[in-house]
Structure formats: C-alpha cells, structure tokens
Amino acid sequence: MNRLTNQLSTIAALLPCTIALAGDGVLLKAADTTCTQGQVAEIQVRATTVELIGGFAFNVAPGSLLVSNVRYDGPIFSNGWQGWDDAPVIDPYIQAACIFTEDQVAPGDHNLVTVEVEIPANTPAGTIIPVDLTNVMFFNYSGDTPSLDPRNGSVKVFRTSDLSGNGSVGAEDLGLLIASWGPTSPKDLADLDGNNDVNGADLGRMINRWGTEG
C-alpha cells in the first residue's frame, strides 16, 4: 500500500458507517488569476458551504498544463486535516479529510488549497487558460446530500512588466511603457496583455507588478 491508500484506509476506519456527502449545497470555486509568461501561476481553490465539511476531493485541470505542486495552505490544515494528491501531473486528483468530528469545518467561505502551474514562456500574451474542476465530492459526518456547484476559474497570461530587463519593475519600465502608448504591433513588449494597444490596462498591470521581477 502507498501512503495515500494507508491514510484513506485509516480515515475510512474512523469515520462512522453513515459517511455521506455534505449538506444543502457546496460551491467550489477556482480563482480567476493572472501570471507572467515563464512564471508560476498560483490558483486558489475555495469552498463556500452551508454545512459542515469533513472532507473533499476534486480534479483540477489548467488546460493541458502540468500542475507542479499543490499547497495545502488553507486554515483548515492547521487543525487535524491532511491532504493528498498525485502532482506533478496534468489534471491531479486532490483529496483531504479530517479524522475527528471536532475538526470538521464550520459553514462559511474557506480557502482550501493553492495549485501551482508553470506557464510556458512562449505562451502568447492575452491567452486565457481555463481552470476546470471535475469529480467534485464533499462529505461530513451527517447523512445529508449536497447540491454541488463547481465554478471554473482561469489564468490570464501577460508579458513581463520588466521592460528594461534589469530584474525589477520600476520607473525605467514606466517610461518605456509611456513611450509606446497607443496602438502598436503584436510584438511590442510594452503591450503587456497582447491586445495590440498599449493603454490603461497595461499601465494597471505594470503598477500591480511594481517592485517585482515582472
């Protein structure tokens, strides 16, 4: 048996035989986020529920890209929860559960995990990568049946805001962006979102990335 099988067997033995899916409804949402070409996108997955959560499982697929890592960084993992996955793979299966009833999560809005995806450097600026959630399951210690509502997310890809190539976004890059202001060619590096126009959207992206590597 591998570690995942052992852990799930332990949980199955400790949970009551009436394990069932969670209550009146669970909304599972992958975030809409952005990322620079050649960097790692961090996609947060959250759950909103009106019932207790004792465990969950789902697949997440950011297009055909590899999920390099899953971070179990939601607050629930500070208290009696464990998570497992088969990353790095495409479309990993993510699972987590608590063993004891007192560690179930109360109704509310909860950050669960963060999925890391490496965005290829040759991905065109402006590309929207869909993030699809499938095979969603939630359970708790009651006998209720949920209505599951998975909401897919996305990653929008940008060119680097470090137009000067000096390793940090700053005033020099702002000057280069302003110098390219207006309609431009698809290859203009100042067109951060790839829409053939250097405008306020590109400025907003640069401000968002100010002081970073781009």
N, C-alpha and C positions, 0 to 999 in steps of 0.2 A: 504493500500500500504506500502511496505517496503521502506527503504531508497534508495536502488538501483533503484527500479521502479520509485520513485519520481524524482531522479536525471536524469534518462534516459528520462523521460517524459518532464522534463524541457529542456533538450538538444534538443529533437525532436521538441519542440515548437519553439525554437530559430533558429534552422538551416533552411535554405531555403528548399523549397519543392523539389529542384533538387539535394538533397544529393546523392552522388554517390561514388563509390569506387575510390581509389586513382589512379594516372596516369599510366605511361607506365610500371612500374614494382616496386615491393616491395620485397626485400629479408629480411625475418625474420629468425634470427639465434639464436639458443640456444647454449651457450658456451660448449666447452669440458673442464671439470674441474676435480679436484681431491678432495678426502676427506678421512680423517682417520676414521676407524671403531668407531662407537659410537658418532661421532661428527655431526655437521650440515653442509651440503653442501650448498654452495651459487652459484646458477646458474644464470648467467647474460643472459638476452634476449635483443638482439639488432635488429634494423631495418636499412636497407640501402635502400633509395628511391631516385628516380629522380623527384619526385613530392612532393607537399605539403602534410603533414599529418594532418588531423583534428581529427582523432580518430582511434582506433584499438580495436580488440578483438581476442582472441585465447584461446584454451585449451592447457595446458602443463601437460604432464604425465611422471614423472620419474619412469619408470617401474610401479610397483604396490605400490609404497611407497606414504605415505601421504605428501602432501605439507603443511607445518605447517604455513607458512606466505609468503605474497607477499609484497616486499618493492617497493614502487613507488619512486625510488631514481634517476631516470634519470633526466637530466637537464630540460626537458620539464615541469616537475611538479613544477618547481619554478615560473611558469608564466601561470596561467589561466587554467591549466589542472587538472582533477580529475580522480581517478581510483577506480574501484570496483572489488571485487572478492568474491568467496564463500569459501575460505580457512578458516579453515583447512579441506581439503578433498583430496581424490585421484582425479587427473585429474581436477583441478579447471578451471573455466572459468574466464578469466581475461579481463576486459574491461576498456577503458579510452577514454576520449574525452575532447576537449576544446569547450567552448561555443561561443566564439567570433572569427571572421575570423583573427584578428590580432595576435591571439595566435597560429595559425597553425604553424607547424614545417617546416622549410625550407628543401629542398632536401639535403641529406647527410647521414652520418652514425651516428646513435643515440642510446645511451643506453636507454632502456625503463624501464625495471623492473629487480629486482633480486628476484629469487624464492628460498625459504629456505626449505630444505628437510633433515629430520633427518635420518642418516644412521645407521641402527641397528648394535649393537656391534658384533653380530655374523655373519655379512656379510663376506664371505671369502675374504682375501686379493687377489687382482688381478681381482676381479669382475668388469665388466663394466656394469653400469646401463644406459640403453638408456633413453634419454630425448626427447620425441616426441611432436611435435607441430601439432595441428589439428584445424579445424574450424577457419582458419585464415581469418580475414577481416580487411581491411583498408578503410577509407573514407576521403574525404575532401569536399570543397565547389564547386568543379567543376563537370563537367559531364563526366569525363574520366573513363575508365575501366582498371584496372591493370592486369598484369600477376603476380600472387603471387608465390613466390619461398621460401617455408618454408624449413629451414635446421635444422635437428635434432641435438641435442648435446649428451653429455654423462658425466657420473661421474665415474672415476676410483677410486676404494677403496684400501687403503693402511692400513697396520698395523701402530700402533703408533711408532714414532721415539724416544719416551722416553723409551728406553730400560731399563734404570735403575729404572724407576718408581718414580723418585724424583720430578716429576711435571714440568720439564723443559728440553728441548733438549740441550745438551752441550757436553763437552769434554769426560765425562764418557761414554756417549752413543756412541760417535765416536769410543772409544776404544773397546767397546763391539762389534760394527759392524765389525771392522777390525779383531777382534779375530775370527769371524765367517766367514771370507772371503772365497768364493769358493762355490762349490756345497754343498747343505745342505738338510736337511729333510724338508718336508712341514710344520712342526710345529716350525721351528726355528724362533724365534721372530725377528731376525735380517734380515730375508728375507722379507723386507717391502712390496714388490709387489707380493709376493706369487708365484714366478716362480721357486722355488727350487734352487736358486743360489743367493748368496749374492755377489753383484758386483757393478759396477759403477752406475747403475740405483738406487740402494738402497742408495748409498752414496749421489747421487744427491737429492733424496727425503729428506734425513736427513738434508742436507745443507739448503734446501728450508724451512724446519720446524725449523731451528736453533733458539733457544731462545723462542720458543712457548711451549705449553703444549704437543705437539707431533702430 
